[in-house]
Amino acid sequence: MSADRRASWFKGVLDLLVLASLTEGESYGYEIAKRLDAAGFGQIRGGTLYPVLNRLEEADLVAAEFRATEKGPGRRYYTLTPAGHRTLTEQGGLWLAFDTSVREVLGRAGVR
């Protein structure tokens, strides 16, 4: 149960995590996945990450630019748009308030 529950929590916040990872500057999918893995979220498969990036691009929350490379395949670089910054601030604040409420209830129940 815990692995399934954790996966659903992660999917619920992945959009915010991707937006937050782009506040450090432009990045491409593999690099975003590596950042989130290093932050403790585990390995994120392309089949999970790229649909999120596409959805964020369609919503004008990120902009994407394809760049060819001299060696290897080209990459799509993503940057946060002004709408993406606003969404991150608004939705991130809502998530933090939700987290605070959950911690309060769990704390009262003796969960640490």
N, C-alpha and C positions, 0 to 999 in steps of 0.2 A: 504494500500500500504506500509506503513512504516514497519509493522511487516514482510511482505514478503521480502522487500528489505533488512532489517536487517539480516534476516535468510540467504539470499544469500551471503551477505558480510561475515557473520560468517563462512559459509561453505568454502568460498574462502580462509580464513586465519586459519582455524582450524588445519591443518597440522602443521603450524608454531607454533601455540599456544601449541600444544601437545609437539612438540620438545622442545620449550622453557621451558615448565613445567618440563621436565626431566633434565634440567641443574642443578637442585638442588639435583639430585641423583635419584636412582631407585624409582619406584613407580608402583602402580597397577591402573587399570582403574578407580575404584570408587574414589580413592584418587585424580587422575588427574581431574576427573569431579568436585570434591569438590573444588579443587584449582581454576579451571576456573570459577566456580560459585561464589566463594568468590571474584574473580577479577572483577565481574560484568557482566559476560557473560550469567548468568542464568543457569538453570538446563539443563544438557546435558544428553540425554538418551543414554542408552547402544547401541541402534540400530544406533545411530549416531557416538558414540565414538569408539566402537570396530572395525567397518570396517576401520576407520582411522588408528587405531593401527595395524591392520592386514596388511594394505597397506604399512605402514611405515616399518613394519618388513620384508615384502617381498622385499622392496627396500633396505634392509640392512641399514636403517637409525636408527632403534632401534633393540635391541636384547631382546628376551623374555625368561624367565625361569619360569616354573611352580613349585610352592612350595606347598606341602601339609601342612595342619595345624592340630593341635591337636583337635581343635573345629571348626566346620563349614567347608565350602568348601575350597579347595585349591585356590590359586591365581596365576595369571601370573604377574610377576614383569617385568617391562620394564626399559631398560637403553639405553641411547643415545650412538650410536656407533661413531667412528671417522668420518665416512661419514655423520652421522646425525649432528655432530657438524659443519662440513663444510657447509652442506646444510642450516642449521639454520643461519649461518653467512652470506652466500651468499644471500639466499632468504629473510632473515630478513632485510638485507640492501636494497634490491630491494623494499620490502614492505614499509620501512621507507621513501625511496625516493618517492614512489607513494603517501604515506600519505602527505608528504610535498607539493607535487604538488597539490593535492586535496585541502589542506588547503589554499594554495596560491590563487587558483582560487575562492574558496568559500569566502575567505577574501576580495578579490577584489569586489565580488558581495554583500558585506555587511553582509554575514552570519557569525555569531559569536557563 
